[in-house]
Structures are given as C-alpha cells and as structure tokens.
C-alpha cells in the first residue's frame, strides 16, 4: 500500500537479530506440518552478511483497510533481490479472493473490483506461495506495520500461530537518515513516492502491490547508497 503514514500507528519495538533467530527456532518446534513449518525451517541470513550479499524479498500488500484484525489482504506483490540485483523474473502479483463486497472508495484507489477478486486465489494458496518465496530471505517493506500485521494475522488464521520475520523498512531507514541530517520534514516526506522523488527515482503507478514492491526495492538501494559506507554495510545495520 502506498502513502501510509506511520503516524496512524504507535511505534512498535525493535527486536535484536538474535531474538529473531531464537524465536524462529522456538516456533519451528510448535509449527504444524505445512507451509509455515517449511518457512521456519530455513535459517535467516547471518546478521553480519554484507547487505549486497543478503537475499532480500521486497513485499507489498493491498488490503481492504488498515486493521489486520478486521480487514483482509486483497493482493500480494513481491520481487527478490539477490547479489545486489533486483530479479525481475522473480516478480509475482496475486489477487486474493476475499470475503464480502469491496467498498467503492477502496476500489477507486487500488482498481481491484469485486469481479477481479472473485477470480483471485484462495488466501491459503496465496500465503503458501508467499512463504515459499520468503524462506531464507529478509523481508523488505515500506512501513512494516502493515505487511507484518496482516501476514501474521493470515498465518494465525491458517496455521494457528504467527511467525517472526527479519524486516528492513525503507520508511525507517529514511526517517533515521533525515533525523541524522537534522532536517525538519513533514510526515508526508516519508511516503514512498515522495521519498522516491527526493532520490530522483521514476514515478510508477500507485496502489498496485507489485509496482509498490518494485518501488520499495529501488528506494532501498537509494537509501543504502545515502548511508555513504565505503563498502556494503552488514545486514544488522539496516534491520528493524
């Protein structure tokens, strides 16, 4: 989803990389056989891996609203980054057959109609596809609260438990950069496409999960470059 401001939600706590790994191992012992257990069985990349060698998957959801408790995932878009390259042949976009009718305001934003979602994939199949692709990768998103909350809610619904995900959030990378530069900025400056414009990146069509995932992947490269490291920094420097 585009143009979601963190001011809508309270700040969530950071987790150390060690807690991510420890929690993954604990959850693996409890996970039912199937896609979630398969995802948890693959170790996360080492925290000291240079960022240009870290397997990353840029992810975006379009949803029927902002509440993971009340709303549903409407579409999923993702694309992988391997060896410091965006792999266009890894791109996937999947509309999900959600329950209930979509409201006109949302349809006007994401352009997914009731007819289109009726032809979509079942949530269980879509999440299975996503977890298979995400295994062994770090999740890359813009404003992590949405994707993390909705994916955890979907996993609770399907598997009875929520996994843990190591996450890089381009919104947080940009916030830290601007704060470090002691720049005053409005909250809107942290929107995905405003940040892209600031980095002179091209404008893509808004509110499509795949184009937003690609937009986030490109923004990530720009934000890492803005860190001005002499060599690629380790993963731990950019994780939430």
N, C-alpha and C positions, 0 to 999 in steps of 0.2 A: 504494500500500500504506500502511496505517495503522500507527502505533505502532512505527516502525522507528527505533532509536536510532543516532545517529552513532558511538557508542562501539563498535559492531560492526566498524567500518571505520577505517582510517587516514585522516587528513585529506589531501585532495587539494589540489594547488597552485592558486592563483588565476591567471587569465590576464587580461592587460590587454585592454581593448576593441580596441586597435589590433591585438593579436595575433590576436584572433578574426577581424577583417576580413581581415588579411593571410593567415591560414591558409585562410579561405574561398576567397579568390581563387586561392591555390595549388592547393587541392583541386579547384576548378572546372576547371582545365586538365587534370586527370588523370581526372576522373569519367567513367564510361561514360554514353552517352546513356540517358535514362530519368529516373525519379523523383528520384534523388539529384542528378543534374546540374541538373534543374529547380529543386530546392530551393536548391542552392548558387548558382544564377544570380541569385537575388533578394537584393539588399543587405540587411544588417541595419539596423535603425533607428539613427539617429545617436546617439552616446553622450550628446550634450547635449540631446536631446529631453526636454522635461518628461515626467515619468512618467505624467501624466494624458493625454498625447497619444501615448504609445507603444503600438503594437499588441503585445499580450501573449496568450499561449495557456497557460492552466493545464492541466497534464497529469498523469495518474497511470496507473501500470501495476499490475495484479495479476499476480504471477508464480508459477511453480511452486516457487520457492525464492529464495535471496538471491544466488546465484552466477550472474553473467552468462555465465560460461564453461560451466557445467553445466546451468543451468536455462533456462526458456523464458518468454516473455511469454504470459500466459493471457488477459488482457483489457486494453483501452485505453479510457480515458475522457478527454475533453478538452472545454474550453469557452473561448471567446475573450473577451478584454477589449479593447474599443475605445472611445476617447474617455472613459475613466474609467467605463465601464459594462460589466457582465457581460452578454453577449449570450446569453440563454437559448436562442434559436433556432439558435445555433451548436453546441449540445451534441451530442456523439456518444459512443456507447458501443458497443464492438465486442468480442465474444468471439472468440478465435483458436483454430483447430483445431490444437492442439499434438500432438506425438507422445507415445505411451506413456500409461499409466494414471495418473490423479491419485491421490495418497495421501489416505487418509481424513482425516488431520489438516488438510491444506490445504483440502479440500472443506468441512469444518466451519467454516473461517474465511471463505472467500470465497463459499461457496454455489454455486460453478460445478461441475457434475457432469460426468462423462465423456460422458453423453448430450448435455448442453448444448454442450460444446466440440466434439463431433462435428458439430454443426450450425453451428459457427463459421466465420469467414472464414479463408482461407489467409493465412499470415504475409505473403507478398509483396503481396497486395491490401491488407491492413490497414496495412502500413508505407507503401505508396504513398499511401493516403488520409491518413495522418498527416503525411507530408512535404508533401503539397499544402497541408494546413491550416496547417502550421507555417511555411511560407515567408514571409519578411518579418516574422515575429513573434519576440519574445523568449520563451523557454520559462520557465514558472513552475511550480515543483515544491516539494514539502516533502521535504527530504533528497535532494539532487540525485544522489548517487552511484548510486542505483537506476536512475532513468529514463535518466540519461546512459549508464551502463554497458550497460544492456540494449538501448537504441536503437542505440548504436554497434556492439554485437555483432550485432544483427539486420542492420544495414547492411553490415557486413563479410561476413556470410553471403550476403546477396542481391546486393551490388554490388562486393564485393571491397575495400572501403575504408570508413572511418568518417568521418562529417562532424564539424564543430565546431558547437557550439550556444552562443549567448549565453544565460545562465541567471540567473534570480533564484530564490533558495532561501529560502523563508519560515522554515525552521529556522535558517539562518544569520542572517537579519535579527533573529529573536527572540533568538538567542544574543548577538549584538552589543549589542542593547538591554539585556538583563539584565546583561551584563558592564559596560556603561557606567553602569548604575544601581548597580553594586557590590552586586548582590543575590546571595545564596547560594541555589542551587537544585539539586535533584536532576536527573539526566539525564532522568528521566521528564517533567519540566516542559516539555521541548522536543517532546514528542509532539504531533501535530497537534491532537487533540481536547482535550488538556489546555491547549494554548495558546488554542484557541477558547473554552474555558470561562473562562480568565483574562480574555479580552476580552468576555465575556458574549455570545458568539455561540451560536446554537441548535445543538443536537446533532443530527447526521444519522446515518443507518445507516452502520455501519462496513464496511470491506473491500469496497466497490464502487468501481470505478475512476472512474466518472462522479461519484458523490457526493463522493468524495475530491478530485477535481479542483475541483468547485464549492466544497468546504470550504476548499481551499487558496486559491482566488481571493478568497473573503471574508476569510480570515485576512490575506492580503496587504494589503487595504485597511486593516484594523485596524493592522497593523504600520507601514504608511506613515504613518497618522494619528499613531501614537505617536512618530514622529520629530519632531513638533512644528515642522515647517518653516512659515514664514509663507506660502510659495507652494509649489506642487508641485516637488519636487527633480528634478534631471536624472537620466536613466536610469543614468548612471555611478555614482551614489551607492548604488544597490541591486543592481548586478550582482555576481556572484561574481568 
